Amino acid sequence: MDDQSKALHSSFKFDPSTNSVAVPIYQTSSYAFNSSEHAANLFSLSEFGNIYTRLMNPTTDVFEKRMTDIEGGTGALSCSSGMSAIFLAVTTLASAGDHIICSASLYGGTETLFRYTLKKFGIEVTFLKDFTADNINQAIKFNTKLVFAEAIGNPQGDVIDFEAISECVHDQGLAFILDNTFAPIFFKPFKHGVDIVVYSCTKWIGGHGTSIGGLIIDSGQFNWGQGRYNDFTEADESYHGLVYWDALGNVPGMGNVAYIIKARVEGMRNMGMCPSPFNSFQLIQGLETLPLRIDKHAENALKLAKYLEGHEKISWVNFTGLKKHSSHEMARKYFSPDHFGSVFGFGVKGGIESAKIFIDSVEMAYHLANVGDARTLVIHPASTTHQQMTEENLLEIGIKPDFVRVSVGIEAIEDIITDFDQALAKV
């Protein structure tokens, strides 16, 4: 099936007990066991099923399976937010004394998590400004556990050479984790060597600014029996001696689900960063129209960027979809035709004060910290989303004082341009 059909039909046709076509909201904390044997089998993982909503929920299960099908993986785990998904994805592999490598071009929250919070957990992080296979290879240490990047770097819009990097990473026996939040549907990470994908579902997947959520998806392609991942090949004393790779490396009908089960059993069970069933329901509603919306986002973003590029009050536009962008050709190589994301930055002549006047003058666009909403959103990153970064770090990733970030919505492009034009007239 095509992605649009999967978004509507995958993993759920109707509820067998009521014939409801809409996925029911199973607003429950717990589930009855059929017998003592049934309960024991569920807890030992010899049988899969519902135990407690912190671990799994039927509404959430539909969302996880649907996204797994769209992405082409073997399993998924929903989280309460995108940040919790990133934290859980990383800490499923890395712990105190370990090292990870990541791109320096990151969302501000991720950058803060990696630079400061992971340090408190004893995890060392190397940030690479020039995120190439050669530089990654040089940065790898004996205790490196993973390489992390974003599909479209936020805020620079940079696109890395996924295949070259995955080949380098895999040659060293390492896993490659990618945040694909900015490129759902139009980029398929697992086809290019990525092992684990994370999403902030709050953005394009939900699409309407109603619900927070995150997701981890396992490609099922990585061999966790390699030497760097002892946690997979040694008994987990917190779970009756379970050896993840032996027990879950090849589950009949599911394939390699060792990573995603470890994340659920060892991470979600103990840290409890689960989504509410209602939020999962809302994300399913958003997912149903995601393939349609993503096309409109892409079309509007390219038209708005070209309009701003020629505007007399705009000093620069940094959008991957413009031919002059350093990652334009790389994006054309990996992404669906004419899809370059729908978030970009631009500078208003006159500097930071002019940028603030513009933001305060838009009438249709919203001044919000979110991205990926159906509505067009604007913000000044240096004073908000990336406020915790030093001035030097901001300049390193391309956030100048006059930088305005726009997340282009699905309104009529003529109305978006009219709104921007009247706001720029006040500068």
Secondary structure, DSSP 8 states (H G I E B T S, - for coil): --HHHHHHHTT-S--TTT--SS------SB---SSHHHHHHHHHTSS---SBTTT--HHHHHHHHHHHHHHT-SEEEEESSHHHHHHHHHHTT--TT-EEEEES---HHHHHIIIIIHHHTT-EEEEESS--HHHHHHH--TTEEEEEEESS-TTT-----HHHHHHHHHHTT-EEEEE-TT-TTT--GGGGT--EEEEETTTTTT-SS----EEEEE-S---TTSTT-HHHHS-BTTTTTB-HHHHHTTBTTTB--HHHHHIIIIIIHHH-----HHHHHHHHHHHHHHHHHHHHHHHHHHHHHHHHHT-TTEEEEE-TTSTTSTTHHHHHHHS-TT---SEEEEEETT-HHHHHHHHHH-SSSEE-S--S-SS-EEE-GGGTTTTTS-HHHHHHTT--TTEEEEE--SS-HHHHHHHHHHHHTT-
